[in-house]
Amino acid sequence: NPRDDVIVACGTAMIEFLRVGLSRTGQRVIEHLPGVYSVTNRATHGVSPTMLCCAFTKTEFSLAGNLKNAVEGLCLTGSEIGNIYLWKREEQIDMIVAAHKGPVYSISTFVNGFVSGGKDGKLRLWNNDLEPERAYDISAAALTEVVIKSIDHRTGSVLVGTASS
């Protein structure tokens, strides 16, 4: 995390935020904070979705006024049901985006937004308001069904790792 000593662990029906700190005696300790889903998410899904990937934002997210005091270091997670969730510390902000048809396997952030990829073979570029800017169907370009497994974004280029299904 670019802002503080937080590590995120995600997996089957869980997300956990691990905060590294010091005890009163000066020893390094790790505080385990389970992710707290928003009221809307709990009402809609009832259970915690499986999180497959995460990335930290590199700039402030404006979220059209939905998030006051936005800072870099917010956490984005991709789920097995195709949604992307936004977290501030261990609490999910009431912002869920239906991003892909099927699992979201990778998210890579950059100053103006982020890129996501998933089982649907689509690469999506998003702005800092969590609005889609562009979509590329890698499967259509490859003329075969492709799953996007990893993404990296550097200076205007996107590197995509794929697997055939």
N, C-alpha and C positions, 0 to 999 in steps of 0.2 A: 504494500500500500504506500503510495507516495506521501501520505499525510502523517501517519503514525505507525506504531508497531502492532499492526493487526494482520493476522494471517487468516485466510478463509479456507475452511474445509467443507466440501460439499459432496453429496452422494445420494444414495438411495433414501428418499423421503426425509432428507435432512440438509441443513446448512448450519454451520457453526462458526462463530467468530472467535478466534483465539487472540487474546490481548497479552502481549509480553510486557512485563513490568518488574518492579523490584519489591521484595517484601520489606517489612520493618527492619529486618536484620541485614538487608542489603543483598539477599540472594535473589537470583532471577526466578520469577514465577510466571506461569501461564494461566490466565483466567479464561475459562471456557464459558462462552455466552451463546446459547442456542438462538438461532434466528427466530424472530417473532414476526409472523405473517400478519398482514393488515386484516382488519375486520372484514373488508370486502372479499379478500382472497379466502379467508376461512369460511365465509358464508357461501361462496361460489363453489369451492372445491371440497371443503370439509377435511381434507387430508393435505399433508405437506407433499408437494410434488418433488420428484427426484431432480436434483440439480446436476447438470453435466459439465458446466464450465463457468468460469467467472473471470472478470477483468475489472480493473479500477479506472475510473474516469481520469482524464488528464487535464480537464478544465472545468469551469463552473457549468452546471446544467441549469438552464433558465426554467425549463418546464412550464412555460407560459404562466408563471406566477403560482404554480402549485406547490413549489418548494421554496420556503424562505431561507435565506442564508445558505444558499447552495455553495458547496466547495468542491475542489478536486478531491479525489479519493473516495467518491461514492462507488459502491460496488454494483456491477451488473452481473446477473446470473442467467444462464440459459437452461431451460428445463426440458424434460423428456416429452412434454406435451406441446412444445413449440413456442412457449412464451418466454419473454425476457422480463426479468424482475429488476427493480432498482431498490437498493438498500442504502440507508444512512446508518452507519455503525451496525448494530445487530437488528435494527428494525426495518422491515420492508415499508417503503414509502408506497402509498396507495397508487402505484403506477405500474401497470402490467401491460405489456404490448404483445399482441398475437403476432409473432414474427415469422414463423415457419410452419409448414405442414409437416409435423413430425419433430423429432428431437433437434434441439439446437446444440451442436457439438463444439462450436468455437465462437469466441468474441475477441476482437482486438480493438483497442481504443486509440484514438488520436485526438489532437487538440479540438477539432471541429465536430467530433462525434465518435462513431464507432462502426465497425463492420461485423456482421454476423454470418454464420454459415451453418447448414444443417443437413439432415438426411434427405430433404427435398431437392438437394443439388443446387440450391439458390444461394447466391452471395448477395447480401443486402447492405447498403450503406445508409446510415442513420445520422441525423443531426443531433444537436444537444437538447432538443425538445422531444426526443424519442419519436421523431417523425421520419418515415422512410424517404430517402432522397432518390435512390436508384436501386434497381435490382438486376442481377445478371443470372440467367439460367445456364449454369455450367454444364448441366446434363444435355441441354439442347445443343450447345456448342461442341460437345464431345461426341454427340450422336449415340450416346449410351447412358444408362442410368448411373449417375455419379453421386457419391455421398461426400460432402465437405467435412473433413475431420479436423483441419487446423487452418488458421489464418494468421498472417502477420502483415502489419501495415507500416511502411517506412517511406518517408519523403515522397508521397504521391503514388507509390506503387503498392500493390497488394500481392502477396505470395499466398497461394492456396494449395493446401495438401488435400488430396482426395483419395478415395477408395472406391472401387467398383462394388456394387451391391450384388 
